[in-house]
Amino acid sequence: MIHIVAERSIPYLRGIAERVGRVTYLDNADFCPETIASADALLVRSITRCNAALLEGSRVRYIATATAGFDHIDADYCQRHGIGWSNAPGCNATAVAQWVLSALSGYALQSGYLLSGKVLGIVGVGHVGQEVERLAPALGLRTLLCDPPRAERGDEGEFVSLEEICRESDIITLHVPLSSSGAYPTRGMVGEAFVRSCRRRPILINACRGGVTQTEALLQGKREGSLRALMIDCWEAEPHISAELLAEAEVVSPHIAGFSADGKFAGSRMALGAICRHWGLELEGLMNWDEVPAPASPVIDLSGRSGEEALLYALTQTLSIPKRVGDRLRADATAFEELRKGYDYPREMRAYTIVGAPRELEDRLRRLDFSIG
């Protein structure tokens, strides 16, 4: 029987992973060479650094992270020492897209800003960017796609330059990895030159990595009017975030856009499944979607609502960002990590049933993953 050492905070594993092997659960701070020495496999999140300092002298043969990102795994070390590894690509893509569209919906309802007919520039068209692209047209948004690496590879899709995104977009949403080298580095990409080149006073959304944006450039853009609004989940230098930027932004949250119950379950399932495949074990039937708790209020009533307002209202009912954590973050920026750890994972749109919707909106609601009752 294989021995798995798993991070205690990874949800949906208890009582299930034990059918695969012997499981030891540890807090992240307790991962060290001594505690993982006898492990055959590690099941981790992005806060556990899997490198020589942790792995040297252990019997670990496989590492599965229940996260889409994998920069916490030293891939070169693993390759040199015969350690397999896997991540969970796309597990939180819908969650981030839900955050983006819910943030826009709440802003539109409060400010009177019309989303229908606006141009949404998506910078980075990987798993998350593709989900935003899939869902956004249901709100009447027209999308422009910018992904230089994909364009260079000749991937399918119509890609435009970053300059065109800045020139033509009413809304710009960022979904790129954080990189400091290579042909297309993204660290500090949204700086003074980027902001000054924005022609349509766009709403700027960062739900990817904080280091992609430069705080001073965002503040200057907002104060000078180059940027209409800021919606920020990912912050430069987090968790020590800028109090000025916190005050200027219209929508704020503590890097939780990718946190949904659905995404967490998917990540856990993908990670445990990878371990099972590595050892030729059976996962089928061990983790089923009905184990994810239903929302507290799974029915959304749109009676008396019509048009764009009804669509926006439905989205805000799945994820009311200011109500959940935004106000608490504004009240105490030092609570950033505490708010992340205590966040109550929401369900994604597919967990909700819409009633009372005008018939002409039903198709658009289905395209947003809602069920119609």
C-alpha positions, 0 to 999 in steps of 0.5 A: 500500500502506498503512503501519501502525505497530503496537505490538511487543507485540501478539501474532499479527500478525507475518507476517500484518499484512504481507499487509495493508500495510507494517508498522513495529513499535515499542515503546510508548515509541517512539511519537512524532510523528516515528515515526508521521508517515508512518503511515496507520494505528496498531495499538495497545494501551491504553498508547499515548495517541492524542491531539493530542500524538501525532497532530498533523501526521501522516497517520494516518487510522485507529487500531485498538486491540486492547483492549476499553477505549478511553479512551487514544484522544482521540475528540473530536480524532479526530472533528475531524480525520477520523481513524476509530478502533475498539476490540475490545469483548468480546475479553477478556470470557471471560478475565475471567469465567474469572479470576473463576470460577477464583478462586472455585473455588480459594478454595472448594476450599481453604476448604470454602466451598460455591458451589452455591446462593450468590447472585452479585451482578454489578455491571456487565453489559456484555460481561464481566458477561454472560459471568460471568452465562452461566457462573456457573449451571454452578457452581450460582450464582444471579445478581443483575444490577445495571447502572443505565445499562442499566436506565434504557435499558430493556434486556432483563434483570432488574436490581436496585439496588446496595442490593439487591446489597449486601443479598442477595449472598453474592459481589459481582463488579465489572465496571464502567468507571471514570468520575468524572462522569455520572449513575452515576459509579463512581470510589470506588463501593465505599467505606465506605458500600457495605461497611457495607451488605453484609449477608451477609459477601460475597466481594468481587471486583474485576477491572475497574478499581482506582479503583472501590474504596477501599483503606481501605474494603476493609481496614476491611471485611475486618478488621471482618468485613463482607467474608468474602474479597477477590479483587483483580486491579485495585488503587487507584493501581496499579502502586503497590499497598497492601502491607496490602491485598495481605496481607489479600486471599485471591486477588491478581494484577497486573491480568492477569484479561483476559489470555488467549491467546484474548482476545489473538488476538481483540483482534488479529484485531478490530483488524486486521480494522477496518483492513482494512474501513476500506480495503476490504481482505480479512482472511478467511483471514489470522488463524485460531484454529488459530494460537493455541498449545494448552495445555501439558496440554489434557486434564483428567482428573476420574477419581475426582472427583465433584460440585461438587469436580470442577467446581471442580477443572476450572476451577482446572486452566485457571488457577491464579492463586496458582501463576502470579503471586499468590505472586510479587506477594506476595513483591514488590509492586514487580514489578507491571508486570514480572509483567504484561509477563512473564505467560504467557497461558493458554488459555480453557476451550474449549481443554480436553478433560475425560475421566473426568467423571461423566455427570451433570456433562457438561452442566454442564462443556459449559456452562463451555465444556469439551469432553468426551472 
